[in-house]
Amino acid sequence: MAAKMLYDSILARSFSKHEQKKLGYGALCSCLLTAFSFCILLKPHLGVPLQVLNLRILTKGSSIKMVMINNGMEINTQELHEVADIVTKKAKPICSLMDRTDFCDIDKNVRIHGESSSVFFASTDMNVISEGKTTWKIKPYARKDDEIAMSKTREWSIKAVKNPQKLPQCTKNHSVPAILFSNGGYAGNHFHDFTDVIIPLFITARKFNGEVQFLITDKESWWVFKYKAILSKLSSYDIISIDKETQIHCFPQAIVGLKRDPNELRINPKKHSYSMKDFKEFLRSSYSLKRAIAIENKGGRGRQKKQKPQLLIVTRSKSRCFTNTVEISKMAKKLGFKVLVVEPDINLKKVAEIVNSCDVMMGVHGAGLTNIVFLPEKAVFIQIVPFGGGDWVSSNFFGEPSKDMNLKYLEYKMSLEESTLIQQYPKEDVVLRDPKTIEKQGWSTFKSIYFDNQNVNLDINRFRPTLLKALELLHQ
């Protein structure tokens, strides 16, 4: 009797009543299966045929059914699979070390000490730790293959403690999970802010519906201010700058690092629970953007017939600048566009509203084009590729991602005559004659010439058909 009470006590602590019920069924079925297997093995030695065995197990409030027919067995139950899962399920690894990012998902008794960059958790069951590992080193910025970015990111230690009594004592308790991430790396570059932090944060945090606490390492106050609307939409709690915290913050669950797609500015819906369409809808909600779909330039009667599509020309001030913006604007207006010329700044709400109001957006390859995330669906995006190449970068950073956002993509490749490089180098110089040779010298050299020291004098007549194509795409 005492043994039974001890068994019941252990069972009650380890499993819910529902799971206990299923375990009982599983044990009964296992015994029957074992007995039947022995009968099959012994049949040749018995010298007598086995009688047909018909067995039916019915349980109140359960779908479990077992039917044995002749020498075969048919089991028709979903709950038996669930029982097997409970008994044989292997715990997921604490940390996932992936190609572009590392992140740890700890779902038990987590304690975080910011000043020492340490995350502790109790683990009496060492099966949850892959290959017996008890400590991980994580830099929670989602571009781990980039040495420059990671050199600007603080490293954190995640430590499994076998004895819960040896965990540091909590001084600040939280009732919601935590996500610890860095805005170090390339913080301040609009493209990297989105592809390395904002989109990965959306993928990681959205499932919590705001009931999650953000902990930022390498915090820049201006960065938090710039993305305040997005951050507050993902978390209902004030952000904690964790680096200098001397208190021991305790959480029921914590994620260190962020999940991300291997590709830039993209979300693979087959791999994650969301898509870029979901992300764009989230942004519209965050900034209260009015337009979900671009103008359909199909004519019609009255007011709709007079409505003109709006073209946004994204300008730059340091490199890859348009030197003839006025001429481009005049030509676009003659074709029937309303024209806005904007250089995006830190006021992201204002930028989002401007971009969302437009039907066509054009600009030279660069971080400012990241704002295509705010364009309404079916808008036209025109990327101008600098002379000298950069085709792969332009396509993979903006061209292909724009298609996932349900935008209509056009690409315009600059000619040598449209580049200010002809004013900097002799006509026969290898920079003008053979950019592929420069590319072989490495990305740093290539970038310094074709991206950092080149401006654009757009050939109006050559570019005109591209704008006409944009008008045509708005008809479709």
Salt bridges, closest charged atoms under 4 A:
ASP8 OD2 - LYS4 NZ 2.94
GLU82 OE1 - LYS22 NZ 2.62
ASP102 OD1 - LYS144 NZ 2.80
ASP105 OD2 - LYS92 NZ 3.38
ASP145 OD2 - ARG100 NE 3.13
ASP196 OD2 - ARG143 NE 2.95
ASP196 OD2 - HIS192 ND1 2.93
ASP196 OD1 - ARG260 NH1 3.29
ASP243 OD1 - ARG154 NH1 2.71
GLU245 OE1 - HIS249 NE2 2.75
GLU264 OE2 - ARG100 NH2 3.14
GLU264 OE1 - ARG143 NH2 2.64
GLU264 OE1 - ARG260 NH2 3.28
GLU281 OE2 - LYS277 NZ 3.73
GLU296 OE1 - LYS298 NZ 3.91
GLU353 OE2 - LYS349 NZ 3.12
ASP359 OD1 - ARG291 NH2 2.56
GLU377 OE2 - LYS277 NZ 2.97
ASP391 OD2 - LYS413 NZ 3.09
GLU400 OE2 - LYS403 NZ 3.06
ASP404 OD2 - ARG266 NE 2.75
GLU418 OE1 - ARG462 NH1 2.63
GLU439 OE1 - LYS436 NZ 3.74
ASP452 OD2 - LYS447 NZ 3.18
GLU472 OE2 - LYS469 NZ 3.43
